[in-house]
Amino acid sequence: MFSWILALLLALVVWSLAAAYFWLVKRRRKETRLGLNALAGMHWRDFSEIVRRALHEQRGLQDVTGEADDSREPSSDFLMQDVQHQRYLVSCKHGRAYRIGRAAVNELGAAARLAGARGGILITEGMVERDGRSTADKQNVEVLDGALLWPMLQPYLPGDVETRVKHAARREAVRRISIAGLGSLTLGLLVGMGYLTSRLDQAAQAPAPASAPVQAAP
């Protein structure tokens, strides 16, 4: 009986760790990946528009108006300013295929200085390489990509898109947790049976107690 209690406890511990990993880690990664795919599937004008809205509502940035090139149309590169009238050049690299390195970051930093901006904000569903990130610090360029971008833009997606992304990530997590439960139960059964078998083998191999000698009657 004791062996089966240990096996059950082992199965519960393994399943709990697996469930926590799949729900807290893998589910979020899956949701981020699906969310970035949904963002990349948008038209670039719509993507630029929700970026403007997010920067305005979350950081208080406003569009810079009155410029010679102000077309009032969504653009992949545009100027925004904070309440202290500090300007930032926002660059949207729309697409999952982007792998941005040092050259693109240097180009954005130079364009920001030419526009009289304090720095740049680089936004992409793709990825900024390590050399690009190290260069961004020197060029006063903020990088928002991948896992940082999805939580920022998630509230501004159409409701059906956001619901579909979350539902798919949860469904995948539940499926993996169920499989982990079956695997943990199997592991517990194997451990319990192995422990019980070893106990039986030890009992079978133990030497039989010697019988006491019979004394002859006088």
C-alpha positions in Angstrom: 0.0 0.0 0.0 2.8 2.4 0.8 4.4 1.9 -2.6 1.2 3.0 -4.3 0.9 6.1 -2.1 4.4 7.1 -3.2 3.6 6.4 -6.8 0.5 8.6 -6.6 2.4 11.4 -5.0 5.1 11.2 -7.7 2.5 11.3 -10.4 0.8 14.4 -8.9 4.1 16.2 -8.5 5.2 15.5 -12.1 1.8 16.5 -13.5 1.7 19.7 -11.4 5.1 20.8 -12.7 4.2 20.0 -16.3 0.8 21.7 -16.1 2.5 24.9 -14.6 5.1 24.9 -17.4 2.6 24.4 -20.2 0.1 26.9 -18.9 2.4 29.7 -17.6 5.3 29.4 -20.2 4.2 27.5 -23.3 0.8 29.0 -23.5 2.2 32.6 -23.4 4.8 31.7 -26.0 2.1 30.2 -28.2 -0.2 33.2 -27.7 2.7 35.6 -28.6 3.5 33.7 -31.7 -0.1 33.6 -32.9 -0.6 37.2 -32.0 2.4 38.3 -33.9 1.2 36.3 -36.9 -2.1 38.1 -36.7 -0.4 41.5 -36.5 1.7 40.6 -39.5 -1.4 39.6 -41.4 -2.8 43.1 -41.1 -2.4 45.8 -43.8 0.6 48.0 -43.1 -1.7 51.1 -42.8 -3.8 49.4 -40.2 -0.7 48.3 -38.3 0.7 51.8 -38.3 -2.6 53.1 -37.1 -2.8 50.8 -34.0 0.9 51.6 -33.3 0.0 55.3 -33.2 -3.0 54.6 -31.0 -0.9 52.5 -28.6 1.8 55.1 -28.2 -0.7 57.8 -27.7 -2.8 56.0 -25.0 0.1 54.2 -23.2 2.9 56.8 -23.4 1.1 60.1 -24.1 2.8 60.7 -27.4 1.0 62.9 -30.0 1.4 63.2 -33.7 3.7 66.0 -34.8 1.5 68.2 -37.1 2.4 71.2 -39.2 5.4 69.5 -40.9 6.0 69.9 -44.6 5.6 66.2 -45.2 2.6 65.8 -42.9 0.2 63.8 -45.1 -2.2 62.8 -42.3 -2.1 59.3 -43.7 -0.8 56.2 -41.9 2.9 55.8 -42.7 5.6 53.3 -41.7 7.8 56.2 -40.4 6.3 59.1 -38.6 7.2 61.7 -35.9 5.5 61.8 -32.5 6.2 64.0 -29.5 5.6 63.9 -25.7 4.1 66.5 -23.4 7.5 68.2 -23.2 7.6 68.4 -27.0 10.4 65.9 -27.2 10.2 64.3 -30.6 10.7 60.7 -31.5 10.9 59.1 -35.0 8.8 56.0 -35.0 9.7 53.3 -37.6 7.4 50.4 -38.2 9.0 47.4 -39.9 5.9 45.4 -40.7 6.3 41.7 -41.1 7.6 38.5 -39.3 10.5 38.1 -41.8 12.5 41.1 -40.6 15.9 40.3 -39.0 17.2 43.8 -38.2 20.9 44.4 -37.6 23.3 47.2 -37.0 22.9 49.0 -40.3 19.1 49.5 -40.1 19.4 50.8 -36.5 22.2 53.2 -37.5 20.0 54.4 -40.4 17.1 55.1 -38.0 19.3 56.9 -35.5 20.7 59.1 -38.3 17.2 59.8 -39.7 16.0 60.7 -36.2 18.8 63.3 -35.7 18.1 64.8 -39.1 14.4 65.2 -38.2 15.4 66.9 -35.0 14.1 64.1 -32.8 15.5 63.0 -29.5 15.7 59.4 -30.6 13.9 56.7 -32.4 11.4 53.9 -31.7 11.8 50.7 -33.8 8.7 48.5 -33.9 8.5 45.2 -35.7 6.9 41.8 -35.5 10.2 40.4 -36.6 13.4 40.3 -34.6 16.3 42.7 -33.9 19.6 40.9 -33.9 22.1 41.1 -31.0 24.3 43.6 -32.8 21.3 45.7 -33.6 20.3 45.8 -30.0 23.8 46.9 -28.9 23.8 49.6 -31.5 20.3 50.8 -30.5 21.6 51.8 -27.1 24.3 53.9 -28.7 21.9 55.5 -31.2 19.2 56.2 -28.6 16.8 53.9 -30.4 14.2 51.9 -28.4 13.4 48.5 -29.7 10.0 47.0 -29.5 9.8 43.5 -31.1 8.4 40.1 -30.5 7.5 39.4 -26.9 7.5 43.1 -26.1 5.3 44.1 -29.0 2.4 41.7 -28.5 1.4 42.8 -25.0 1.6 46.4 -26.2 -0.7 46.1 -29.3 -2.9 43.2 -28.1 -5.7 45.5 -26.7 -6.0 47.3 -30.0 -6.7 44.2 -32.2 -10.2 43.6 -33.3 -12.1 41.6 -30.7 -12.6 38.5 -32.8 -8.9 38.3 -33.7 -7.8 38.6 -30.0 -10.4 36.0 -28.9 -9.2 33.6 -31.6 -5.6 33.9 -30.7 -6.2 33.4 -27.0 -8.6 30.5 -27.6 -6.1 28.7 -29.8 -3.3 29.1 -27.2 -5.5 27.9 -24.4 -6.7 24.9 -26.4 -3.1 23.9 -27.2 -2.1 24.3 -23.5 -5.0 22.1 -22.3 -4.1 19.4 -24.8 -0.6 19.3 -23.6 -1.6 19.3 -20.0 -3.9 16.3 -20.6 -1.1 14.4 -22.3 1.2 15.2 -19.4 -1.5 13.9 -17.0 -1.6 10.6 -18.8 2.2 10.4 -18.9 2.4 11.2 -15.2 -0.2 8.5 -14.4 1.8 6.0 -16.4 5.0 6.9 -14.7 3.3 6.5 -11.3 2.0 3.0 -12.2 5.4 1.9 -13.4 7.2 3.2 -10.3 4.6 1.6 -8.0 4.8 -1.8 -9.8 8.6 -1.6 -9.9 8.8 -0.9 -6.2 6.3 -3.7 -5.4 8.2 -6.2 -7.6 11.5 -5.4 -6.0 9.9 -6.0 -2.5 8.5 -9.4 -3.7 11.9 -10.4 -5.1 13.7 -9.5 -1.9 11.2 -11.5 0.1 11.6 -14.5 -2.3 15.4 -14.3 -2.0 15.5 -14.1 1.8 16.9 -17.3 3.4 14.3 -19.5 5.2 14.8 -19.5 9.0 16.6 -22.6 10.3 14.5 -25.1 12.2 15.4 -25.9 15.8 17.2 -29.3 16.3 15.0 -32.0 17.7 16.4 -33.6 20.8 16.2 -37.4 21.1 14.1 -38.7 23.9 16.1 -40.4 26.7 
